[in-house]
């Protein structure tokens, strides 16, 4: 039978080993908790930035859509009253100065609808670039 002294040494050793194991587990858990808190903070920051960027995207997209709708309305309004545009064929002067000032030259001319359509396409491209610049500036400056 083991002696009382041996039992006390075994109990002390077991207690010491248990304390070391529990301290190690506690420290490991504390480090894991710290890492988890850091990960959670990073995730929250990312989510906040995503929400902010989504809001900026929606605002810029709405502004862009409103501008395009206004442009389309203006083009439609202008195209309802088509006009035939004619180039000036020569300088007004000489013997026919009076008639050159009051008569349009003959020929096919250019349709105002074509000019409005062309100008509208150009303006749409300009508005796209302006909208993209606005989006990038707001995204990185806010």
MARBA-3410 file (N, C-alpha, C, O; in Angstrom, 1 decimal):
142
0.8,-1.2,0.0,0.0,0.0,0.0,0.9,1.2,0.0,1.9,1.3,0.7 ~ 0.5,2.2,-0.9,1.3,3.4,-0.9,1.2,4.2,0.4,0.2,4.2,1.1 ~ 2.2,4.9,0.7,2.3,5.6,1.9,1.5,6.9,1.7,1.2,7.4,0.6 ~ 1.2,7.6,2.8,0.4,8.8,2.8,1.2,9.9,2.1,0.6,10.8,1.4 ~ 2.5,9.9,2.3,3.4,10.9,1.6,3.3,10.7,0.1,3.2,11.7,-0.6
3.3,9.5,-0.4,3.2,9.3,-1.8,1.8,9.7,-2.3,1.8,10.3,-3.4 ~ 0.8,9.5,-1.6,-0.6,9.9,-2.0,-0.6,11.4,-2.1,-1.2,12.0,-3.0 ~ 0.0,12.1,-1.1,0.0,13.6,-1.1,0.7,14.1,-2.3,0.3,15.1,-2.9 ~ 1.9,13.5,-2.6,2.7,13.9,-3.8,1.9,13.7,-5.1,1.9,14.6,-6.0 ~ 1.2,12.5,-5.2,0.4,12.3,-6.4,-0.8,13.2,-6.5,-1.1,13.7,-7.6
-1.4,13.5,-5.3,-2.5,14.5,-5.3,-2.0,15.9,-5.7,-2.7,16.6,-6.5 ~ -0.9,16.3,-5.2,-0.3,17.6,-5.5,0.0,17.7,-7.0,-0.2,18.7,-7.6 ~ 0.6,16.6,-7.5,1.0,16.6,-8.9,-0.2,16.6,-9.8,-0.2,17.4,-10.8 ~ -1.2,15.9,-9.4,-2.5,15.9,-10.2,-3.1,17.2,-10.2,-3.7,17.7,-11.2 ~ -3.1,17.9,-9.0,-3.7,19.2,-8.9,-2.9,20.2,-9.7,-3.5,21.0,-10.4
-1.6,20.1,-9.7,-0.7,21.0,-10.5,-1.0,20.8,-12.0,-1.1,21.7,-12.7 ~ -1.1,19.5,-12.4,-1.3,19.2,-13.8,-2.7,19.8,-14.2,-2.8,20.3,-15.3 ~ -3.7,19.6,-13.3,-5.0,20.1,-13.6,-5.0,21.6,-13.7,-5.7,22.1,-14.6 ~ -4.3,22.2,-12.8,-4.2,23.7,-12.9,-3.6,24.2,-14.2,-4.1,25.1,-14.8 ~ -2.5,23.5,-14.6,-1.8,23.9,-15.8,-2.7,23.7,-17.0,-2.8,24.5,-17.9
-3.4,22.5,-17.0,-4.3,22.2,-18.1,-5.4,23.3,-18.2,-5.8,23.8,-19.2 ~ -6.1,23.5,-17.0,-7.1,24.5,-17.0,-6.7,25.9,-17.4,-7.4,26.7,-18.1 ~ -5.5,26.3,-16.9,-4.9,27.6,-17.3,-4.6,27.7,-18.8,-4.9,28.7,-19.4 ~ -4.1,26.6,-19.3,-3.8,26.5,-20.8,-5.1,26.6,-21.6,-5.2,27.4,-22.5 ~ -6.1,25.9,-21.1,-7.4,26.0,-21.8,-8.0,27.4,-21.7,-8.6,27.9,-22.6
-7.9,28.0,-20.5,-8.4,29.3,-20.3,-7.7,30.3,-21.2,-8.3,31.2,-21.8 ~ -6.4,30.2,-21.3,-5.6,31.1,-22.1,-5.9,31.0,-23.6,-6.1,31.9,-24.3 ~ -6.0,29.7,-24.0,-6.4,29.4,-25.4,-7.8,30.0,-25.7,-7.9,30.6,-26.8 ~ -8.7,29.8,-24.8,-10.1,30.4,-25.0,-10.0,31.9,-25.1,-10.7,32.5,-25.9 ~ -9.2,32.5,-24.2,-9.1,34.0,-24.2,-8.5,34.5,-25.5,-9.0,35.5,-26.1
-7.5,33.8,-26.1,-6.9,34.2,-27.3,-7.9,34.0,-28.5,-8.0,34.8,-29.4 ~ -8.7,32.9,-28.4,-9.7,32.7,-29.4,-10.8,33.7,-29.4,-11.2,34.2,-30.4 ~ -11.1,34.1,-28.2,-12.1,35.1,-28.0,-11.6,36.5,-28.6,-12.4,37.2,-29.2 ~ -10.4,36.8,-28.3,-9.8,38.0,-28.8,-9.8,38.0,-30.4,-10.2,39.0,-31.0 ~ -9.4,36.9,-31.0,-9.4,36.8,-32.4,-10.8,36.9,-33.0,-11.0,37.5,-34.0
-11.7,36.3,-32.3,-13.1,36.3,-32.7,-13.7,37.8,-32.6,-14.4,38.2,-33.5 ~ -13.3,38.5,-31.6,-13.8,39.9,-31.5,-13.2,40.7,-32.6,-13.9,41.6,-33.2 ~ -11.9,40.5,-32.9,-11.3,41.2,-34.0,-12.0,40.9,-35.4,-12.2,41.8,-36.2 ~ -12.2,39.6,-35.6,-12.9,39.2,-36.8,-14.3,39.9,-36.9,-14.8,40.3,-37.9 ~ -15.0,39.9,-35.7,-16.3,40.5,-35.7,-16.3,42.0,-36.0,-17.1,42.5,-36.7
-15.3,42.7,-35.4,-15.1,44.1,-35.7,-14.8,44.4,-37.2,-15.4,45.3,-37.8 ~ -14.0,43.5,-37.8,-13.7,43.6,-39.2,-15.0,43.4,-40.0,-15.2,44.1,-41.0 ~ -15.7,42.4,-39.7,-17.0,42.1,-40.4,-17.9,43.2,-40.3,-18.6,43.6,-41.3 ~ -18.1,43.8,-39.1,-19.0,44.9,-38.9,-18.6,46.1,-39.7,-19.4,46.8,-40.3 ~ -17.3,46.4,-39.8,-16.8,47.5,-40.6,-17.1,47.3,-42.0,-17.5,48.2,-42.8
-16.8,46.1,-42.5,-17.1,45.7,-43.9,-18.6,45.9,-44.2,-18.9,46.4,-45.3 ~ -19.4,45.4,-43.3,-20.9,45.5,-43.5,-21.3,47.0,-43.6,-22.1,47.4,-44.4 ~ -20.8,47.8,-42.7,-21.1,49.2,-42.7,-20.7,49.9,-44.0,-21.4,50.7,-44.5 ~ -19.4,49.6,-44.4,-18.9,50.1,-45.7,-19.8,49.7,-46.9,-20.1,50.5,-47.8 ~ -20.2,48.4,-46.9,-21.1,47.9,-47.9,-22.4,48.6,-47.9,-22.9,49.0,-49.0
-23.0,48.8,-46.8,-24.3,49.6,-46.7,-24.1,51.0,-47.2,-25.0,51.5,-47.9 ~ -23.0,51.6,-46.8,-22.8,53.0,-47.2,-22.6,53.1,-48.7,-23.1,53.9,-49.4 ~ -21.8,52.1,-49.3,-21.6,52.1,-50.7,-22.9,51.8,-51.5,-23.1,52.3,-52.6 ~ -23.7,50.9,-50.9,-25.0,50.6,-51.6,-25.9,51.8,-51.6,-26.5,52.1,-52.6 ~ -25.9,52.6,-50.5,-26.7,53.8,-50.5,-26.2,54.8,-51.5,-27.0,55.5,-52.2
-24.9,55.0,-51.6,-24.3,55.9,-52.6,-24.6,55.5,-54.0,-25.0,56.3,-54.8 ~ -24.5,54.2,-54.2,-24.8,53.6,-55.6,-26.3,53.9,-55.9,-26.6,54.3,-57.1 ~ -27.2,53.7,-55.0,-28.6,54.0,-55.3,-28.9,55.4,-55.5,-29.6,55.8,-56.4 ~ -28.3,56.3,-54.7,-28.5,57.7,-54.9,-27.9,58.2,-56.3,-28.6,58.9,-57.0 ~ -26.7,57.8,-56.6,-26.1,58.2,-57.9,-27.0,57.6,-59.1,-27.2,58.3,-60.1
-27.4,56.3,-58.9,-28.2,55.7,-60.0,-29.5,56.5,-60.2,-30.0,56.7,-61.3 ~ -30.1,56.8,-59.1,-31.4,57.6,-59.2,-31.2,58.9,-59.8,-32.0,59.4,-60.6 ~ -30.1,59.6,-59.5,-29.8,60.9,-60.1,-29.6,60.7,-61.6,-30.1,61.5,-62.4 ~ -28.8,59.7,-61.9,-28.5,59.4,-63.4,-29.8,59.1,-64.1,-30.0,59.6,-65.2 ~ -30.7,58.3,-63.6,-31.9,57.9,-64.2,-32.8,59.1,-64.4,-33.5,59.3,-65.4
-32.8,60.0,-63.4,-33.7,61.2,-63.5,-33.1,62.1,-64.6,-33.9,62.7,-65.3 ~ -31.8,62.2,-64.7,-31.2,63.1,-65.7,-31.5,62.5,-67.1,-31.8,63.3,-68.1 ~ -31.4,61.2,-67.3,-31.7,60.6,-68.6,-33.1,60.7,-68.9,-33.5,61.0,-70.1 ~ -34.0,60.6,-67.9,-35.4,60.7,-68.2,-35.7,62.2,-68.6,-36.5,62.4,-69.6 ~ -35.1,63.1,-68.0,-35.3,64.5,-68.4,-34.8,64.8,-69.8,-35.4,65.5,-70.6
-33.6,64.2,-70.1,-33.1,64.3,-71.5,-34.0,63.7,-72.5,-34.3,64.3,-73.5 ~ -34.5,62.5,-72.2,-35.4,61.9,-73.2,-36.7,62.7,-73.4,-37.2,62.8,-74.5 ~ -37.2,63.3,-72.3,-38.4,64.1,-72.4,-38.1,65.3,-73.3,-38.9,65.7,-74.1 ~ -36.9,65.9,-73.1,-36.6,67.1,-73.9,-36.4,66.7,-75.4,-36.9,67.5,-76.3 ~ -35.8,65.6,-75.6,-35.6,65.2,-77.0,-37.0,64.9,-77.7,-37.2,65.3,-78.8
-37.9,64.2,-76.9,-39.2,63.9,-77.5,-40.0,65.2,-77.7,-40.6,65.3,-78.8 ~ -39.9,66.2,-76.8,-40.5,67.4,-77.0,-40.0,68.1,-78.3,-40.8,68.7,-79.1 ~ -38.7,68.1,-78.5,-38.1,68.8,-79.6,-38.5,68.1,-80.9,-38.7,68.7,-82.0 ~ -38.6,66.7,-80.9,-38.8,66.0,-82.1,-40.3,66.0,-82.5,-40.6,65.6,-83.6 ~ -41.2,66.5,-81.7,-42.6,66.6,-82.1,-42.8,67.6,-83.1,-43.8,67.6,-83.8
-41.9,68.6,-83.2,-42.1,69.7,-84.2,-40.9,69.6,-85.1,-39.9,70.4,-85.0 ~ -40.9,68.7,-86.1,-39.7,68.6,-87.0,-39.5,69.8,-87.8,-40.4,70.4,-88.3 ~ -38.3,70.1,-88.1,-37.9,71.2,-88.9,-36.8,70.7,-89.9,-36.0,69.9,-89.6 ~ -36.9,71.3,-91.1,-35.9,70.9,-92.1,-34.8,72.0,-92.1,-35.1,73.1,-92.3 ~ -33.6,71.6,-91.9,-32.4,72.5,-91.8,-31.7,72.4,-93.2,-31.5,71.4,-93.7
-31.4,73.6,-93.7,-30.7,73.7,-95.0,-29.4,74.5,-94.8,-29.3,75.4,-94.1 ~ -28.4,74.0,-95.5,-27.1,74.7,-95.4,-27.2,76.0,-96.2,-27.9,76.1,-97.2 ~ -26.4,77.0,-95.8,-26.3,78.2,-96.5,-25.4,78.0,-97.7,-24.3,77.5,-97.5 ~ -25.9,78.3,-98.9,-25.2,78.0,-100.1,-24.1,79.0,-100.5,-23.2,78.7,-101.2 ~ -24.3,80.2,-100.1,-23.3,81.2,-100.5,-23.5,82.5,-99.7,-24.4,82.6,-98.8
-22.6,83.4,-99.9,-22.7,84.7,-99.2,-23.9,85.5,-99.7,-24.1,85.5,-100.9 ~ -24.6,86.2,-98.8,-25.7,87.0,-99.2,-25.1,88.4,-99.7,-24.5,89.1,-98.9 ~ -25.2,88.6,-100.9,-24.6,89.9,-101.4,-24.8,89.9,-102.9,-25.3,89.0,-103.5 ~ -24.4,91.0,-103.5,-24.6,91.1,-104.9,-26.0,91.4,-105.4,-26.7,92.1,-104.6 ~ -26.4,91.0,-106.6,-27.6,91.3,-107.1,-28.8,90.6,-106.4,-29.9,91.1,-106.4
-28.6,89.4,-105.9,-29.6,88.6,-105.3,-29.6,88.7,-103.8,-30.1,87.7,-103.1 ~ -29.2,89.7,-103.2,-29.1,89.8,-101.7,-30.4,89.8,-101.1,-30.6,89.2,-100.0 ~ -31.4,90.4,-101.7,-32.8,90.4,-101.1,-33.4,89.0,-101.2,-34.0,88.6,-100.2 ~ -33.3,88.3,-102.3,-33.9,87.0,-102.4,-33.1,86.0,-101.5,-33.8,85.0,-101.0 ~ -31.8,86.1,-101.4,-31.1,85.2,-100.6,-31.4,85.3,-99.1,-31.4,84.3,-98.4
-31.9,86.4,-98.7,-32.2,86.6,-97.3,-33.6,86.0,-97.0,-33.9,85.7,-95.8 ~ -34.5,85.9,-98.0,-35.8,85.5,-97.7,-36.1,84.0,-98.2,-37.2,83.5,-97.8 ~ -35.3,83.4,-99.0,-35.6,82.1,-99.5,-34.6,81.1,-99.0,-33.4,81.4,-98.9 ~ -35.0,79.9,-98.7,-34.1,78.8,-98.4,-33.6,78.1,-99.6,-34.3,78.1,-100.7 ~ -32.4,77.7,-99.6,-31.9,77.0,-100.8,-32.6,75.7,-101.0,-33.2,75.1,-100.1
-32.6,75.2,-102.3,-33.3,74.0,-102.6,-32.3,72.8,-102.3,-31.1,73.0,-102.2 ~ -32.9,71.6,-102.1,-32.1,70.4,-101.8,-32.8,69.7,-100.6,-33.8,70.1,-100.1 ~ -32.2,68.6,-100.3,-32.7,67.7,-99.3,-32.6,68.3,-97.9,-33.6,68.2,-97.1 ~ -31.5,68.9,-97.5,-31.3,69.4,-96.2,-31.1,68.3,-95.2,-31.0,67.2,-95.5 ~ -31.1,68.7,-93.9,-30.9,67.8,-92.8,-32.2,67.9,-91.9,-32.6,69.0,-91.6
-32.7,66.8,-91.5,-33.8,66.7,-90.6,-33.4,67.1,-89.2,-32.4,66.7,-88.7 ~ -34.3,67.9,-88.6,-34.0,68.3,-87.2,-34.1,67.1,-86.3,-33.4,67.1,-85.3 ~ -34.9,66.1,-86.6,-35.1,64.9,-85.8,-33.7,64.2,-85.8,-33.3,63.7,-84.7 ~ -33.0,64.1,-86.9,-31.7,63.5,-86.9,-30.7,64.3,-86.0,-30.0,63.7,-85.2 ~ -30.7,65.6,-86.1,-29.9,66.4,-85.3,-30.2,66.2,-83.8,-29.3,66.1,-83.0
-31.5,66.2,-83.5,-31.9,66.0,-82.1,-31.4,64.6,-81.6,-31.0,64.5,-80.4 ~ -31.6,63.6,-82.4,-31.2,62.3,-82.1,-29.7,62.2,-81.8,-29.3,61.6,-80.8 ~ -29.0,62.8,-82.7,-27.5,62.7,-82.6,-27.1,63.5,-81.4,-26.2,63.0,-80.6 ~ -27.6,64.7,-81.1,-27.3,65.5,-80.0,-27.7,64.7,-78.7,-27.0,64.8,-77.7 ~ -28.8,64.0,-78.7,-29.3,63.3,-77.6,-28.3,62.1,-77.2,-28.1,61.9,-76.1
-27.9,61.4,-78.3,-26.9,60.3,-78.0,-25.6,60.9,-77.5,-25.0,60.3,-76.5 ~ -25.2,62.0,-78.0,-23.9,62.6,-77.4,-24.1,63.0,-76.0,-23.3,62.8,-75.1 ~ -25.3,63.6,-75.7,-25.6,64.1,-74.3,-25.7,62.9,-73.4,-25.3,63.0,-72.2 ~ -26.3,61.8,-73.9,-26.3,60.6,-73.0,-25.0,60.1,-72.6,-24.7,59.7,-71.5 ~ -24.1,60.1,-73.6,-22.7,59.6,-73.3,-22.0,60.6,-72.3,-21.3,60.2,-71.4
-22.2,61.9,-72.5,-21.7,62.9,-71.5,-22.3,62.6,-70.1,-21.5,62.7,-69.1 ~ -23.5,62.4,-70.1,-24.2,62.1,-68.8,-23.7,60.8,-68.1,-23.6,60.8,-66.9 ~ -23.4,59.8,-68.9,-22.8,58.6,-68.4,-21.5,58.9,-67.7,-21.2,58.4,-66.6 ~ -20.6,59.6,-68.5,-19.3,59.9,-67.9,-19.4,60.7,-66.7,-18.8,60.5,-65.7 ~ -20.3,61.7,-66.7,-20.5,62.6,-65.5,-21.1,61.8,-64.4,-20.6,62.0,-63.2
-22.0,60.8,-64.6,-22.5,60.0,-63.6,-21.5,59.1,-63.0,-21.4,58.9,-61.8 ~ -20.6,58.5,-63.8,-19.6,57.6,-63.3,-18.6,58.4,-62.5,-18.1,57.9,-61.4 ~ -18.2,59.6,-63.0,-17.3,60.4,-62.2,-17.9,60.8,-60.8,-17.2,60.8,-59.8 ~ -19.2,61.1,-60.8,-19.9,61.4,-59.6,-19.9,60.2,-58.6,-19.6,60.4,-57.4 ~ -20.1,59.1,-59.2,-20.1,57.8,-58.4,-18.8,57.6,-57.8,-18.7,57.3,-56.6
-17.7,57.6,-58.6,-16.4,57.4,-58.1,-16.0,58.4,-57.0,-15.4,58.1,-56.0 ~ -16.2,59.7,-57.3,-15.9,60.7,-56.4,-16.6,60.5,-55.0,-16.0,60.7,-54.0 ~ -17.9,60.2,-55.1,-18.6,60.1,-53.8,-18.2,58.8,-53.1,-18.2,58.8,-51.9 ~ -17.9,57.8,-53.8,-17.5,56.5,-53.2,-16.2,56.6,-52.5,-16.0,56.1,-51.4 ~ -15.2,57.4,-53.0,-13.9,57.5,-52.4,-13.7,58.7,-51.5,-12.8,58.7,-50.7
-14.6,59.7,-51.7,-14.5,60.9,-50.9,-15.3,60.8,-49.6,-15.0,61.5,-48.6 ~ -16.3,60.0,-49.6,-17.2,59.9,-48.4,-16.6,58.9,-47.4,-17.2,58.7,-46.4
END
